[in-house]
């Protein structure tokens, strides 16, 4: 074999050896990846329940799940009242700690209205709502409380008032409220459609 043949064979061998290609990754592929990652994070944040096996769609966390559980049917009015209070009813304005919203929604903690031996005025407020300036714990408030007579049953109103009046975390140890008391006042003011005013309620005995 001559030198020309050897040189030709070497060139052929070198040419036949595979070579790695390094191509630039398209910029749009990065954009698609980050969009998919972002959507996955949003979905997990909204519906994942943060790995809690008890939380499922449409709930996003355990607290929200507990709030929307069916109401108990037992005789424990306090337990029922706690659930009713923490639904989007009382807690929205009076807050979870019962301290209300400054200047707008009065506190329930330590309120003279809550401390009354008889719940007649409080029942009227929950049934028909309250409108007008009111002084609670020495501070002025001028919000409007919506009526709940079409939304809550007598038992639910009695339960939530019992929860407020007997909440030990708020320092309350006042008599509870019975559904029969709510029903009696509901019948008494059945023809009334407008909200009560604080001045008007002051003229009504809490025992009535």
Order of alpha helices (4+ residues) and beta strands (2+ residues): alpha-alpha-alpha-alpha-alpha-alpha-alpha-beta-beta-beta-beta-alpha-alpha-alpha
